[in-house]
Amino acid sequence: MHEHAAGARVVYRVFTVATGLGAWLVPFTVARGHRGPGPLRALLAELGERLGCRTELL
């Protein structure tokens, strides 16, 4: 969570800590359904609805 001119900004980052063969396989096997802006957009929409505020992806 960071301050932003419009209110607050939530930063979403994903880090891979796997090494060796696992590091090569992770992108193909882990969280395939959670990639891209779709799931994050849905989460922000739900948060905005619950909190009664506007949300948007920057």
N, CA, C and O atoms as CSV, one atom per row, in Angstrom:
chain,resi,resn,atom,element,x,y,z
A,1,MET,N,N,0.848,-1.151,0.000
A,1,MET,CA,C,0.000,0.000,0.000
A,1,MET,C,C,0.901,1.223,0.000
A,1,MET,O,O,1.794,1.352,0.838
A,2,HIS,N,N,0.658,2.122,-0.953
A,2,HIS,CA,C,1.431,3.355,-1.081
A,2,HIS,C,C,0.481,4.536,-1.206
A,2,HIS,O,O,-0.632,4.394,-1.714
A,3,GLU,N,N,0.918,5.698,-0.744
A,3,GLU,CA,C,0.122,6.904,-0.936
A,3,GLU,C,C,0.066,7.234,-2.423
A,3,GLU,O,O,1.021,6.997,-3.163
A,4,HIS,N,N,-1.067,7.784,-2.845
A,4,HIS,CA,C,-1.256,8.160,-4.236
A,4,HIS,C,C,-2.123,9.405,-4.264
A,4,HIS,O,O,-2.909,9.631,-3.344
A,5,ALA,N,N,-1.994,10.203,-5.291
A,5,ALA,CA,C,-2.761,11.446,-5.383
A,5,ALA,C,C,-4.268,11.202,-5.309
A,5,ALA,O,O,-5.008,12.044,-4.800
A,6,ALA,N,N,-4.723,10.058,-5.810
A,6,ALA,CA,C,-6.159,9.748,-5.804
A,6,ALA,C,C,-6.591,8.994,-4.553
A,6,ALA,O,O,-7.775,8.686,-4.418
A,7,GLY,N,N,-5.692,8.688,-3.646
A,7,GLY,CA,C,-6.046,7.951,-2.426
A,7,GLY,C,C,-4.921,7.036,-1.997
A,7,GLY,O,O,-3.949,7.484,-1.390
A,8,ALA,N,N,-5.043,5.761,-2.307
A,8,ALA,CA,C,-4.012,4.779,-1.965
A,8,ALA,C,C,-3.770,3.879,-3.171
A,8,ALA,O,O,-4.661,3.652,-3.990
A,9,ARG,N,N,-2.559,3.382,-3.255
A,9,ARG,CA,C,-2.205,2.496,-4.367
A,9,ARG,C,C,-1.730,1.168,-3.796
A,9,ARG,O,O,-0.845,1.132,-2.942
A,10,VAL,N,N,-2.324,0.077,-4.274
A,10,VAL,CA,C,-1.914,-1.262,-3.878
A,10,VAL,C,C,-1.011,-1.799,-4.973
A,10,VAL,O,O,-1.391,-1.816,-6.144
A,11,VAL,N,N,0.178,-2.237,-4.600
A,11,VAL,CA,C,1.143,-2.769,-5.564
A,11,VAL,C,C,1.153,-4.280,-5.443
A,11,VAL,O,O,1.324,-4.823,-4.351
A,12,TYR,N,N,0.967,-4.960,-6.570
A,12,TYR,CA,C,0.931,-6.423,-6.613
A,12,TYR,C,C,2.161,-6.912,-7.358
A,12,TYR,O,O,2.345,-6.605,-8.536
A,13,ARG,N,N,3.006,-7.676,-6.668
A,13,ARG,CA,C,4.214,-8.224,-7.293
A,13,ARG,C,C,4.301,-9.710,-6.995
A,13,ARG,O,O,3.869,-10.170,-5.938
A,14,VAL,N,N,4.860,-10.450,-7.928
A,14,VAL,CA,C,5.047,-11.886,-7.749
A,14,VAL,C,C,6.531,-12.185,-7.910
A,14,VAL,O,O,7.159,-11.762,-8.880
A,15,PHE,N,N,7.080,-12.912,-6.956
A,15,PHE,CA,C,8.488,-13.276,-6.996
A,15,PHE,C,C,8.616,-14.789,-6.995
A,15,PHE,O,O,7.900,-15.472,-6.263
A,16,THR,N,N,9.508,-15.310,-7.796
A,16,THR,CA,C,9.792,-16.736,-7.823
A,16,THR,C,C,11.089,-16.966,-7.064
A,16,THR,O,O,12.120,-16.386,-7.404
A,17,VAL,N,N,11.047,-17.810,-6.038
A,17,VAL,CA,C,12.231,-18.088,-5.242
A,17,VAL,C,C,12.782,-19.484,-5.531
A,17,VAL,O,O,13.733,-19.928,-4.887
A,18,ALA,N,N,12.186,-20.162,-6.491
A,18,ALA,CA,C,12.640,-21.502,-6.842
A,18,ALA,C,C,14.014,-21.431,-7.517
A,18,ALA,O,O,14.360,-20.426,-8.138
A,19,THR,N,N,14.785,-22.507,-7.387
A,19,THR,CA,C,16.098,-22.590,-8.026
A,19,THR,C,C,16.174,-23.864,-8.842
A,19,THR,O,O,15.332,-24.750,-8.697
A,20,GLY,N,N,17.169,-23.962,-9.692
A,20,GLY,CA,C,17.408,-25.161,-10.470
A,20,GLY,C,C,16.259,-25.491,-11.406
A,20,GLY,O,O,15.667,-24.597,-12.012
A,21,LEU,N,N,15.943,-26.779,-11.526
A,21,LEU,CA,C,14.878,-27.246,-12.409
A,21,LEU,C,C,13.534,-26.651,-11.990
A,21,LEU,O,O,12.704,-26.335,-12.842
A,22,GLY,N,N,13.319,-26.498,-10.689
A,22,GLY,CA,C,12.066,-25.924,-10.197
A,22,GLY,C,C,11.826,-24.526,-10.734
A,22,GLY,O,O,10.692,-24.173,-11.059
A,23,ALA,N,N,12.874,-23.731,-10.830
A,23,ALA,CA,C,12.735,-22.366,-11.342
A,23,ALA,C,C,12.283,-22.374,-12.798
A,23,ALA,O,O,11.555,-21.480,-13.231
A,24,TRP,N,N,12.705,-23.362,-13.538
A,24,TRP,CA,C,12.317,-23.461,-14.937
A,24,TRP,C,C,10.869,-23.928,-15.062
A,24,TRP,O,O,10.158,-23.494,-15.968
A,25,LEU,N,N,10.426,-24.808,-14.161
A,25,LEU,CA,C,9.084,-25.369,-14.234
A,25,LEU,C,C,7.991,-24.463,-13.665
A,25,LEU,O,O,6.846,-24.532,-14.110
A,26,VAL,N,N,8.324,-23.623,-12.698
A,26,VAL,CA,C,7.312,-22.806,-12.019
A,26,VAL,C,C,6.408,-22.042,-12.976
A,26,VAL,O,O,5.190,-22.109,-12.811
A,27,PRO,N,N,6.921,-21.325,-13.959
A,27,PRO,CA,C,6.020,-20.568,-14.835
A,27,PRO,C,C,5.000,-21.435,-15.574
A,27,PRO,O,O,3.953,-20.934,-15.984
A,28,PHE,N,N,5.287,-22.714,-15.748
A,28,PHE,CA,C,4.390,-23.594,-16.484
A,28,PHE,C,C,3.400,-24.329,-15.595
A,28,PHE,O,O,2.426,-24.891,-16.094
A,29,THR,N,N,3.631,-24.334,-14.289
A,29,THR,CA,C,2.822,-25.192,-13.419
A,29,THR,C,C,2.083,-24.466,-12.304
A,29,THR,O,O,1.041,-24.952,-11.864
A,30,VAL,N,N,2.568,-23.336,-11.830
A,30,VAL,CA,C,2.013,-22.697,-10.640
A,30,VAL,C,C,1.116,-21.520,-11.010
A,30,VAL,O,O,1.497,-20.665,-11.809
A,31,ALA,N,N,-0.051,-21.486,-10.436
A,31,ALA,CA,C,-0.979,-20.348,-10.529
A,31,ALA,C,C,-1.281,-19.919,-11.955
A,31,ALA,O,O,-1.350,-18.722,-12.234
A,32,ARG,N,N,-1.459,-20.848,-12.843
A,32,ARG,CA,C,-1.739,-20.492,-14.230
A,32,ARG,C,C,-3.025,-19.687,-14.355
A,32,ARG,O,O,-3.124,-18.824,-15.227
A,33,GLY,N,N,-4.004,-19.946,-13.509
A,33,GLY,CA,C,-5.261,-19.221,-13.581
A,33,GLY,C,C,-5.211,-17.840,-12.969
A,33,GLY,O,O,-6.189,-17.097,-13.052
A,34,HIS,N,N,-4.101,-17.477,-12.359
A,34,HIS,CA,C,-4.008,-16.195,-11.679
A,34,HIS,C,C,-3.145,-15.190,-12.421
A,34,HIS,O,O,-2.784,-14.153,-11.865
A,35,ARG,N,N,-2.819,-15.480,-13.643
A,35,ARG,CA,C,-1.968,-14.571,-14.411
A,35,ARG,C,C,-2.792,-13.529,-15.124
A,35,ARG,O,O,-3.965,-13.750,-15.428
A,36,GLY,N,N,-2.191,-12.414,-15.387
A,36,GLY,CA,C,-2.851,-11.347,-16.116
A,36,GLY,C,C,-3.696,-10.477,-15.196
A,36,GLY,O,O,-3.830,-10.762,-14.005
A,37,PRO,N,N,-4.259,-9.425,-15.753
A,37,PRO,CA,C,-4.980,-8.459,-14.930
A,37,PRO,C,C,-6.384,-8.891,-14.522
A,37,PRO,O,O,-6.962,-8.273,-13.629
A,38,GLY,N,N,-6.952,-9.912,-15.129
A,38,GLY,CA,C,-8.329,-10.317,-14.847
A,38,GLY,C,C,-8.612,-10.601,-13.379
A,38,GLY,O,O,-9.513,-9.984,-12.810
A,39,PRO,N,N,-7.878,-11.511,-12.746
A,39,PRO,CA,C,-8.130,-11.805,-11.331
A,39,PRO,C,C,-7.890,-10.605,-10.418
A,39,PRO,O,O,-8.632,-10.411,-9.455
A,40,LEU,N,N,-6.875,-9.804,-10.701
A,40,LEU,CA,C,-6.609,-8.621,-9.892
A,40,LEU,C,C,-7.718,-7.595,-10.069
A,40,LEU,O,O,-8.135,-6.952,-9.105
A,41,ARG,N,N,-8.192,-7.443,-11.289
A,41,ARG,CA,C,-9.288,-6.513,-11.564
A,41,ARG,C,C,-10.540,-6.933,-10.787
A,41,ARG,O,O,-11.236,-6.085,-10.228
A,42,ALA,N,N,-10.829,-8.240,-10.749
A,42,ALA,CA,C,-11.985,-8.751,-10.014
A,42,ALA,C,C,-11.827,-8.520,-8.512
A,42,ALA,O,O,-12.787,-8.157,-7.832
A,43,LEU,N,N,-10.622,-8.731,-8.000
A,43,LEU,CA,C,-10.362,-8.503,-6.580
A,43,LEU,C,C,-10.546,-7.031,-6.228
A,43,LEU,O,O,-11.162,-6.710,-5.211
A,44,LEU,N,N,-10.020,-6.134,-7.058
A,44,LEU,CA,C,-10.173,-4.706,-6.804
A,44,LEU,C,C,-11.635,-4.287,-6.863
A,44,LEU,O,O,-12.072,-3.458,-6.064
A,45,ALA,N,N,-12.397,-4.847,-7.795
A,45,ALA,CA,C,-13.816,-4.520,-7.894
A,45,ALA,C,C,-14.555,-4.945,-6.623
A,45,ALA,O,O,-15.397,-4.206,-6.112
A,46,GLU,N,N,-14.238,-6.132,-6.121
A,46,GLU,CA,C,-14.880,-6.605,-4.894
A,46,GLU,C,C,-14.492,-5.733,-3.697
A,46,GLU,O,O,-15.344,-5.396,-2.874
A,47,LEU,N,N,-13.218,-5.368,-3.596
A,47,LEU,CA,C,-12.785,-4.496,-2.506
A,47,LEU,C,C,-13.488,-3.140,-2.575
A,47,LEU,O,O,-13.935,-2.612,-1.557
A,48,GLY,N,N,-13.581,-2.590,-3.765
A,48,GLY,CA,C,-14.257,-1.310,-3.935
A,48,GLY,C,C,-15.718,-1.382,-3.540
A,48,GLY,O,O,-16.257,-0.455,-2.934
A,49,GLU,N,N,-16.360,-2.500,-3.892
A,49,GLU,CA,C,-17.768,-2.686,-3.530
A,49,GLU,C,C,-17.930,-2.782,-2.015
A,49,GLU,O,O,-18.824,-2.161,-1.440
A,50,ARG,N,N,-17.074,-3.551,-1.382
A,50,ARG,CA,C,-17.152,-3.720,0.075
A,50,ARG,C,C,-16.848,-2.427,0.825
A,50,ARG,O,O,-17.469,-2.133,1.846
A,51,LEU,N,N,-15.883,-1.654,0.309
A,51,LEU,CA,C,-15.476,-0.424,0.986
A,51,LEU,C,C,-16.265,0.801,0.529
A,51,LEU,O,O,-16.145,1.877,1.115
A,52,GLY,N,N,-17.065,0.632,-0.511
A,52,GLY,CA,C,-17.845,1.748,-1.031
A,52,GLY,C,C,-17.001,2.821,-1.673
A,52,GLY,O,O,-17.262,4.012,-1.505
A,53,CYS,N,N,-15.965,2.392,-2.424
A,53,CYS,CA,C,-15.106,3.371,-3.089
A,53,CYS,C,C,-14.773,2.892,-4.497
A,53,CYS,O,O,-15.032,1.742,-4.852
A,54,ARG,N,N,-14.201,3.779,-5.284
A,54,ARG,CA,C,-13.831,3.482,-6.669
A,54,ARG,C,C,-12.466,2.813,-6.687
A,54,ARG,O,O,-11.574,3.196,-5.930
A,55,THR,N,N,-12.302,1.821,-7.544
A,55,THR,CA,C,-10.992,1.185,-7.740
A,55,THR,C,C,-10.689,1.146,-9.229
A,55,THR,O,O,-11.603,1.115,-10.053
A,56,GLU,N,N,-9.404,1.148,-9.572
A,56,GLU,CA,C,-8.994,1.050,-10.971
A,56,GLU,C,C,-7.567,0.539,-11.053
A,56,GLU,O,O,-6.776,0.722,-10.128
A,57,LEU,N,N,-7.246,-0.100,-12.167
A,57,LEU,CA,C,-5.872,-0.513,-12.421
A,57,LEU,C,C,-5.156,0.637,-13.109
A,57,LEU,O,O,-5.689,1.252,-14.033
A,58,LEU,N,N,-3.947,0.921,-12.651
A,58,LEU,CA,C,-3.157,1.993,-13.270
A,58,LEU,C,C,-2.257,1.431,-14.340
A,58,LEU,O,O,-1.514,2.177,-14.977
